[in-house]
């Protein structure tokens, strides 16, 4: 049988596709290593803050986020491991033909699983931030309903769009004579829709956090809980915006060296997972510093709206006596500043 011939355009398309797949594999391995490194350097904080205590929703979501992300990265790496899937039956033995078809099926199922697992991990991250903002608005049933409704809507729409994308996966096949390694997928159509609901939800949650903190700008500088929430929330939102933006914009482009890493690598889940773990460690460290727990710290909205600082003893806080609702009353504000008394109390948590 004569060897197949390829045009220069076909050869160039093969090379570019191979470069894109190799970049996606490198990016996935890079973020997998980064996740493992992050795990090792923060294991002491995990042991201190999460290995003991009651099994709350925050604790369960933390462990799901912490350990599911590297597992999903392993599944993604597997997408780049099988032999070249091909529909070409130009070889002799039945064993080789079966292997060829099984490789094609393996690629399809593995990539579909990677898509669904990635969106599941992203929904878990959303759940962590929903619980966080839920605690902050313990006194507002209306806002809590909006938060819950936005969360459920985001999950449903994301799963729907990713399911459509996964069902439309088109595995690229090449002649067996090329001996290529790894799965190669055509650019998914409308891939950006799968992550857009997540971006909208995180934007909404950060706006709520900022609103809660900045509702009284005069005391914001003296409210360490809200300062920490706004700072950490802003950093996390930057990570989400950059990651989702790259995945969405990259999926639009036709260059496989960009759209394959943007759609197939697990950088989006890994980066947001690491940022979420850091955010949880931050709020737990603040809670431990004041001798409380994170749920109480977030749930006590009134304490978050006044100026306070850590006292000399464990569990001791100093609260500045001025009103949180006098922003529009200049005379009251002046009189309050002139008093500026402090009361010290020791609380046993």
N, C-alpha and C positions, 0 to 999 in steps of 0.2 A: 504494500500500500504506500502510495506516495505521501510524503510529508506535507501537511497543509501549509499554505502560504498566507502571509498576512501583509496587508497594506501598511504603509508608514503611519497612517492615521490610527489604525487598529493597534499597532505596536505602541504608539504614543499613549493611547487610551489605557492600554494594559499597564504601562509603566507608571502613569499618574495614579491609577487605581491602587497599584501596589504601594506607592509612596504614601497615599492616604491611609491605607490599612496599617502600614508600619507606624505611621505617626500616631494613629489611634491606639495601637498596641503599646507604644512607648508612653503615651500620656496616661493610659490606664495603669500600667505598671508603676509609673512615677507616683501617681496619687495613691495607689495601693501601698507603696512603701512609705509615703507621707502619713497615711492613716495609721500604719503599724508604728511608726516613729512617734506620732502623737499619742498613741495608746501607751507606749512604754514610758514616756516622760510625764504622763498625767495619771499613771496607775495609782500612785500614792493618794492623789485627790479622790479618785474613784473609790478606793478602799475606805477613805475617811468619811466621805459624804454619802455613799450609796450602798455600801455593803452591809450596813446595819440599819435597823429601823423598820417601820411598817411598810407594806407594799402598797404605796399610793400610785395614782395614775402617773404622776411625774416620774417616779422611780422606774416603773415599768417601761414608759416611753424612752427614758434615758438608756436603759439597757438594750432596747430594740434598736435605737439609733446607733448606739456604740458598737454593736456587734453585727448588725445586719449589713452595714455599709461595706466592710471588707469582704464579706461573703458574696455580695453582689459583684464586687470587683473581680473576684475569682471567676464567677460565671461569665463576666465580660471578657476576661482573658481567655477563657475557653473558646470564645468565638473565633479567636485568631490561631487556634491550634490544630484543627483537623486538616487532612490532606485536601487537595483541590477538589471541590465538588463539581461534578460535570455530568451532563446528560449524554455525553458522547459515549457510544458503545462501540469503540474501535479497538477493543482488546479481546483477548482470546478466552481467558478462563472465567468460569462462572463466579468464582470467588472474588475476582477483581471487580466484576460487574456489580455484585452485591455490595462490595465495599464502596464503590463509587456512589451508588444510590443512597446508601446509608449515610454517607458524608453529607450529601445534599440535604437529607432530612434532618440530620444532626444540626446543620447550620441554621435551618429554618426554625426549629424548635428552640435552639439555644438563644438566638437573637430575639425571638418573641418573648422568651422567659426573661431575658435581660431587660427588655423594654418595660415589661410589667413589674418586675422587681424594683427597677429604678424609680418608677412612679410610686410604688408602695413605700419605698424608703423616704421619698419626698413628702408623702402624706403623713408619715410618722413625724417628720420634722415640723410640719405644719401643726400637728397635734400638740407638740411640745410648746410652741409659741402661743397657740390658742389657750392652753391651760395657764400659761404665764400671764397673759393679758386678762384672762377670766378672773384670776385672783385679784388683779389690780382694781377691777370694776365690781367689787363685791356689793357695792351699794346701788348699782344701777341694773335693774332687771332688763330694761329695754336694750341697753348696749350689750348685755350678755346674750340676749336673743339674737341680735345682729351678728355677734361674733360666731355663735353656733350655726346660724343660718349660712353665713359666708363660708365657714369651714366645710359644712356638708355639701354645699353647692360646688366648692372647689374640688372636693374629692370626686363627686359624681362626674363632673365635666372632664376632669383630668383622666379618670379611668376610661371614660367613653372615648375620648380622643386617642388615648394610647392604645386602646383595644383596636380601633379602626386602623391605626398605623401598623400595629403588629400583624393584623390579618392581611395587610397589603404588602408585607415584606417580599421583596423580589431579589432572590439570590442570583448573583451574576455567575454564570458558568463559562468556563474556558475549555478549550481542548486539553485532553489529558497529557498531551505531549509537552505542555508547559511546566508540569510538575510544580504547581503553585501550592503554597501552604496558607491556610486560613480561610475564613469566610469573607466573601466580598458581596456587599449589598448595594443595590441602587439607592439613590437619594430618596428617602421617604418623603412623600407629598404631605404638605401642611404639618410637618413635624412640630413646628413652633406652638401649635395649638395645645399640645399636651402640657406645656409648662407655663403658658400664659395665665391660667387661673391661679397658679401658685404665686406668681409675681403680684397679681392683683390683691390676693389675700394678705401677703406679707406687707404690701404697701398700706393696706387698711389697718393692719395690726400696729404698724409703727406709727401711723398717724394718731391712733388712739393712745398709744404710749406717750407720744410727745404732747398730745392734748392734756393728758392727765398731769404731766409734769409741769407744763408751761401755763397751766390755768392760772397760777399765781406766780408770776415771774419774780416777784420781790423776795419770796422765800425759797425759790428754786435752788439758789446757791448754797443754802443751808439745809437742804433735804438730801442726804447722801443716798438714800434708797432710789429716789427718782432720778438723781444724777447718774447713778450706776445703770439704771434701766435704759435711760435715753442714750447714754454712751455706748453700752453694749448692743442695744437694739440698732443704733445707727451703723455700727461696724458690721453687724450681721446683715443688715439690709443692703449694705454696699456689696458684700459677698454674693448675696442672692441676685441683686441687680446685674452684677457683672457676669455671673455664671449663666443665668437664664438668658441674658442678652446675647452672650456668645453662642449658646446652643441654638437660640432662635434665629439670629442673623446668619450663623453658619449653615443652618439647614436650608436657608434660601439660596445660598450660593451654589453654583454648579461645579466648582472646582473640588474634586474628591479629596485633595490635600487639606481642605477646610471642612467640607460637609461631613466627611467620614469621621474625623475626630470629634466634631461637634455633636453628631448623633449617636455614635457607637461607643465612645469612651465614657468612663464613669466619673469624669472630673466634676460634673455638676453635683452629683450626690455626695461624692467624697468631700468636696470643699464645703458645702453647706452642712454636712454632718459634723465635720471638725469644728466649724464655727459655732454650731449649736452646743456641742459638748463644752466648748470654752465658755459660752454664755451661762450654761448651767453651773459650771464650776465657779464662775465669778459671783453669782447670786448666792450660792451656798457658802462661799468663803466670807461674804459680807454678813450673812446670817450667823455664821459661827463666830464672827468677830464681835457681834453685839450680844452673843449668848442666846440666840433665838433659832428658829428653823425657817426655812425658805418660804413655806406655806404661810406662816404667820406674818413674815416680813412683807410679803406681797399682799396678803389679805387685809392687813391693817391699814386701810387707805388713809385714815385720819392722821396716823403717825407719820405716814409718808408725805403729808402736806404741811408739816411743821418743821421748823429748824431744830435739829438735835445732833448730838455728837456722843461718841463713846466716852463713858466715865472712866474713873481710875480703877474700878473693880470690874470683874466679870459680871455681865448682866446689868451693868449700870449705864443709864443713858441720861443725858442732860438735855432738857427741852426748853427752848426759848419761848417766852410768853408773849406772843403777838398773834393777832387774828389772821386766819387764812383767807378771809373774805372781804378785806378792806381795800382792795386794789383801787376802787373808784372813789374812795373817801380819803382825800388828801389830809384833812385835818386829823382823822383817826389815825392815819398812818404816821403822821408826825408825832402825835401823842404817844403812840405805841413805841416808836423808836426812842423816845425820851425815857421811857421806863426801862425797857429791855432787861427784865428780871429773868433769873434762871431757877428752876427747881430740880433737885436731884432726887431720883427714886431708884431703889434697887428692886428688880423684878426677878422672881424665881420662875424660870420657864419650865 
